[in-house]
Amino acid sequence: GFVLESDRVKLSLPTGESAEILLHGATVISWVVDGQEKLFLSEKAALDGSKPVRGGIPLVFPVFGKSTEGPTAALPQHGFARLCKWELLGRTSEADTAIQVDFGLGPENLTDDQRNQWPYEFGLIYSVNLSMSSLETKMLVRNEGSETFDFNVLFHTYFRIPDINNLTIEGLKGTSYKCKVTKSEAVEEEVELPVRSEVDRVYAGVPNAVQVKNGGETIFKVGGTNLEDIVVWNPWEGASKMADFGPEDGYKNMICVEAGAVSKWHSLEPQSVWEGSAVVNI
Ligand code: TA6
């Protein structure tokens, strides 16, 4: 099923799975499988468009983090995609086992300030595909201008998990990463990476799908196409310093495992298209 409300789209399958996407940021804020919510959404998250959503799957484009130089330096952290109201393009397919909805964003949807901050002619098409045991998010970036531009893309996915103290992440061993907490670089040594304190790492060039495990059992498998990097983030007790993070100990029930193209710039020539997708399997 497909229901359009004033500020969101609701998708559902006859077998009970569902997803909810706000037009604000085209942010997926809910994904339910087997009656269970799979995404973490802060109880203090602003859903009215006044700020990016703290939880769900905010979209990062055209810059990951905050640039201090270059063509994205004027943009706020993580760019504008998560701040804008997207256009609903419609449902592109619907069957008993899967349903897809597409959203679009271009310069016409930006404020004058945002257009001045990043003055390129671009077109984004964001597709969310709900199936019985997976959620696929796909971004198509088109350069509609006459100047080459550089960009990052990332699906900033907040997973809901039973307990951070039982969590491990498999699939990162041998991959080099940059750690923002310790401001260092290293190669991952752990087959199963535990998260028992604040973590904020960009793993560059992750070869295969990554598994998020609870007590040794895989609860999410994160794979994709053309998204070479994985960011792992948990703010730990630092969550209490974020005005929109709640409950205060909610960090115990979330982990961000974010598929993206962020460790280097992707360059897109005029009239070219780039496409990347992330698939999360239960
Ligand atoms: O993806 C990790 C990260 O870039 C962290 O450095 C952390 O700050 C987080 O995103 C949240 O950023 P936000 O701008 O949503 O507060």
Boltz pocket constraint, residues with backbone or C-beta under 6 A from the ligand:
constraints:
  - pocket:
      binder: B
      contacts: [[A, 52], [A, 53], [A, 65], [A, 77], [A, 78], [A, 156], [A, 180], [A, 200], [A, 231], [A, 232], [A, 233], [A, 256], [A, 258]]
      max_distance: 6.0
